[in-house]
Amino acid sequence: MRIRFLGLNGRQAATLREHARRRIAFTLGRFRSAITEVCVRFDEVDRPGGGRQARCRIRATIEPTGAVTADLHDSEAHTAIARAVDRLARLVREAVRSAGEDRT
C-alpha cells in the first residue's frame, strides 16, 4: 500500500504526514492486500463564520472495485486526519465486502 501526500507544506508538514502515516497503517493495515494506493490531501479552508479550518481528503484505490474517498473538516488538523482515516476505513470495509459478495 503506497501512501502519497499532497498539500502538506509548512512547519507542521512532517508531523502531520507522520501522524497520517501511522493512523493509515494502523486503521487500514488489515486491508493492505486490497488497497494499492492511499492519497492524502490536506488544506486549510476558510470557515463560513470566519477563521480557518483544516480539511483532510483521503482517497484509497482498491482492487478491483475502484476508489473510495473520505473528506473531513475540523478546527484541529490532527483530528481532521484521524476522523478522515476512520471514515475511510468504513468505506474500504464496505467496498471490500461488496467485492467479495459479487464474486460468490
Secondary structure, DSSP 4 states (H G I P E B T S, - for coil): -EEEEES--STTHHHHHHHHHHHHHHHHGGGTTTEEEEEEEEEEEE-TTSSEEEEEEEEEEETTTEEEEEEEEESSHHHHHHHHHHHHHHHHHHHHHHHHHHH-
